[in-house]
Amino acid sequence: MKQIDMKPILWMLALCCGASPGTCPGQTEPATVAMVINSGTPWVVADGQPEAMQRALLDVGRDWYKVFGRRPVVVTEVPASYKGPVIHLGSSGSWRGKLVKEPFAGPESFLLRAQRDEAGRPALVGTGADMRGSIYAAYAFSEEILGVDPWYYWVDKEPAARTQIEIPAGFDKRFGSPTFQYRGWFINDEDLLSRFAPDPLRENVFSLEMFDRIYETILRLRGNMVAPATFPFPDERCQELAAKRGLVLNMHHVLVLGLNVTRWPNELPYSFTKHPEVMERHWRKCVEAYKDYEVVWTVGYRGKSDHPFWLHEKDLDTPQLRGEAISKAIAKQVELVREVRPDAPIIANMWSEGAELYHQGFIKFPARVTLVWPDNGSGIIQDKGTVKAGQGIYYHTAMLNAACNQLTEMVNPGRIYNQVGRFVRAGATEYLLVNVSDIRPVPLSTDCAMKLAWDARPYLDRTDEQNMTAFLEDWSRRQFGAEAAGEISGIYRDYFATSYMDDTGLKGENWVQRKVRQLHDKTHPLVAAGKPLDDAATKLCAELLQFSGENRGYMEKLLAKAEKLLPVVPAGRRDFYQSHVLTQVQIHLKSLAVLEASCQAMTAYGDGDKAKAVERAEQALEEFDRIYPELHKAEYGKWAGWYEGECFTALERTRGRLANMRATLKGEPEPVKSDGWEEYGYGELYQYQERFSKHFPLLYPAK
């Protein structure tokens, strides 16, 4: 990457152009102000900064431009005659030893403070113990001084324009080493992102520009790790870019050692027990592809997709045989990693069946492998209370399954404090990977998790309820201002208290949509055959009718309260209020209304009232079609087309069933073909990989 231009000549140009580097001659600062900065205040940044540091400084430079309307003046040193304020940033430079004499608290720690430099000038110093600490310091300057929200892109919040900023006397913020050593995101089930920001070259699941925004956000939130996509190859450009950004690479529980098993060639046997040499050969190639990066290696053994391997290896039919196969595979994978990276961190994510086999004692790890406990997709970690120091967490704020969430928030902050807090208190803070899916629907819960990952200490002496109340109020204040924060935090609290979403329900909008389809699949064959509903269908219909009616009423009241607050929301924040509050409530409300009308249609059919059944089936379809305008309200400005790629909540599959039921009740041909309704759309998302298949297990030809 080309070095940022840091030549002193820029300093002279700034003066010639009329910039005011600081306080004018003869002007004094109030005693309560340490320094005043404006568009001409120079940044002192030494040459030779690491590329990741340079990229972060470019981000902060763009923030500076948003605030002051001019690019920053970046120099390597300032003239001795200059007595105005200066800003020192970066991970290296002769000034560090002069201005920062005390030791840092540990890896990734940093400071941001106002002081005097050796020439007596007011100086703002932002630097850290190492490269990532210095990156965090630069972003902290942006957040604390320039007023840039770390989530600015995702929550549509730009900083206010300023002519100058006063930094108060005594400004001194020091940040110790993080609570979790490795902490970051898994970008998973990216149906919205892939269509919204396609890669023009069709070599990544979405564009590198969008990946760059995501990596920037992780770093602004003081994360240090990323599993960049659902099914990437080890040499995809998104991996390289993450490394250039200074992030640690990680792989999720399906792609152990980075092997993209979803593209496993049909002609090759997939079995570590029968053909270990085949598996080992491909694992070794993946290790070779990653070996020059900083990596948290994931080991394990599953099938050729996100399911157990014994669906294909049916002779491994006991827990003991399955556990032995996993243990032997892990041992070999660890051996391969240790050959090239003897001290590299290695984790074993016991997702799904792995957790149960581990609890039963059938899975064993080699030394120095970190056990990572997954949650259940709803934020409840599956350790069964057995967590021990040195372990880690795989957590979800978004989850693709039949019960959880893709389009809305679901995991309340109290649950996060409770579950992640258990691990912090046990000393199980080696690793925290948060599955965020498409990111934009879940900034609140993800922000909560990342704050806890960075520094859990402020939360440990308070109850989960106290922490949740404080977080919701703080989030609402940051996003909507102090005046509206109290009432809006109450909206969020009531939203998370929905009976199927709370700590006893643990469900999201996917569950409601799936129940509409389940009801159809149970009743439609009977209706099509002209048969009465059987007992199972009648019971399901009654249960879902009661559920949908009660929760629809609750959501209607919540929506009314939320809409009533709209005038209190600052004008510049109403778009985000629409997308994150009103649209999300509407997704639930309209889905519940669809389920209720569908149940009423089947109840009428069961009672022999064909006309009412048709009427309610038409109502169900009409209610469903009201979802789309609500989604479009959240597609303002830069978000135009955001929901175009939606396929994992499966709105169109739900609508197809409703249209077919209405047609069948009316004696008309079914308008929608039902084949493959339950197939997830990964084939379309990752179709770009097909033309590279001859290079397996890599995307590109081996170097």
Order of alpha helices (4+ residues) and beta strands (2+ residues): alpha-beta-beta-alpha-beta-beta-alpha-beta-beta-alpha-alpha-beta-beta-beta-alpha-alpha-beta-alpha-beta-alpha-beta-alpha-beta-alpha-beta-beta-alpha-beta-alpha-alpha-alpha-alpha-alpha-alpha-alpha-alpha-alpha-alpha-alpha
